[in-house]
Amino acid sequence: MKYFSIIHFSKIVLLMITIFLIVSCGKQKNKVDQSASLNREKLNIIVIFMDDLDFDELNVYDNDLYPCYTGAHNHGYPISNEGIYFNSSRLYMPNIDKLAREGAVFTRFYTPSSVCTPARYSILTGRYASKSPGFLKQFPANTTANIRWNTPLLPDEPNIAKSMKELGYTTGIIGKWHNELNGKIAITPKSYEDLKDSALSRQIASDYEYIIDYLEDSIGFDHAARICYDNPRVMNLEWVTEGAINFIDENKSKPFYLYLPLPFPHAQYNKFKEWDIHATPAGMIDEEPVGQMTFKEACRINRFKLLDKRKSMGTY
């Protein structure tokens, strides 16, 4: 088994794509044998796509060689107006470290957009976001265009999920979507209070089911679950992680493609102490989700401390 890790950077957003590839070096005698072998040994692919991940939030990169907040501080440059940086990026992430150690790490790999939605459009279609039919409809020729959260992926467009299905893969999406619903406006929870309102919570649950059906029926995923439709104000990483593990366990005996776009560590998710393990973008759940590690346990292992924004130095 070989692992290839691609670290995807932009001016504002660092997008990480981790691809697990299972490859065979065997040679076939003829086209029939070759086709049979490919069917048996198709690649299993997991794409992890993250919002706002910086160089100094991974052990893979040297903070001084690839300066971000920490490297900039070490070189004497002013850091963010929040005044926080990592004294050390040696956080506990054994699986990512193993991928980097046993695979390949790219240091010159660029995103086509520094904004979340168009970057997602590109990774799902292989095209610039400016080629999105939905975007072009908004900005006809000879008008001033502005790419932001306005590059929808429409049902009739080709995308990687449809292509992988044609190749015999089981396809799945777990995590953040944020590429619209072909005109449908979905109601999502903006606070934990929304989930306590019975009428609003019913609408949230109904719209969540619509999102799942849309991703499976119109976009081409065989399996959609644990979806954060936009930038979720109700965040539950354990819930998302459990969904990804479930998909892998259920499909490990056959070729699969999993798109795992995580909304974390997007800057707006800073009220960690207020997270309720039973609250999800789909509504309240009865049992605590089981992931590889709880957020509280990760904080304990990494001695995670939230800093006052007024401080000029500190430790994450």
Secondary structure by P-SEA (a helix, b strand, c coil): cbbbbbbbbcccbbbbbbbbbbbbccccccaaaaaaaaaacccbbbbbbbccccccccccccccccccaaaaaaaccccccccccccccccccaaaaaaaaabbbbccccccccccaaaaaaaaccccccccaaaaaacccccccccccccccccccccaaaaaaaaccccccccccccccccbbbbccccccccccaaaaaaaaaaaaaaaaaaaccccccccccccccccccccaaaaaaaaaaaaaaccccccccbbbbccccccccccccccccccccccccbbbbccccaaaaaaaacbbbbccccccccc
